Amino acid sequence: MTIDRPMFPPRAESVDSFPSHPATGQPETGERTSDSPSPVASPSNVIDLDAARIAATAAVTAQIPASEPSRLKTEEDLDRASAIMRTAVTYTSINGAINGAWRAEHTGNSTVAEIVIEGMSERRDAALRRLTRLMRKASKVRTVELWSLASLADVVMDQSGDEESGRNLREFEIAFLRSLFRLVERDCESRERSA
């Protein structure tokens, strides 16, 4: 079974290449009849669509405020992408697990709690060291990141839960606090300059 395809005239390359056949109701003289008294053959009635498109695009682009190109559009996206936030929350989560392990420990010799939290203290301390490195590298932080770090500093200062443990800080915990103070200082300077 074969399908007969309709025969189309050859494709024209331009408007001028179409054969000049008189339209229905047109005289055979080749001149068009129209509603206007005399056709205008000047370039003023021709619209250059490419130029119009470029001009319209430029006008719209000029109205859009310039901003930093970023794939992150929402505050939630920024929060998820923040290494500082993630590391701070990791630290406090591990710290909470360590402190929570002691709530049900009633053996009197800490045997079970020590088994459960084995290795967690090292992970918590590694998170704080990583956070200190991130803070030292950061040129700018968001307010919510500073807030998170300030809350974390309170946890670091109160490891034993007795409000007195700030006296027993280890060297890397002191380095974290110093880095936080410097970060706050840089942030304040930046805000003051931009004001």
Secondary structure as UniProt FT lines:
FT   HELIX           15..17
FT   TURN            24..25
FT   TURN            28..29
FT   HELIX           43..45
FT   HELIX           49..63
FT   HELIX           75..81
FT   HELIX           83..101
FT   TURN            102..103
FT   HELIX           111..116
FT   TURN            117..119
FT   HELIX           120..137
FT   HELIX           143..157
FT   TURN            158..160
FT   HELIX           165..168
FT   HELIX           171..194
//
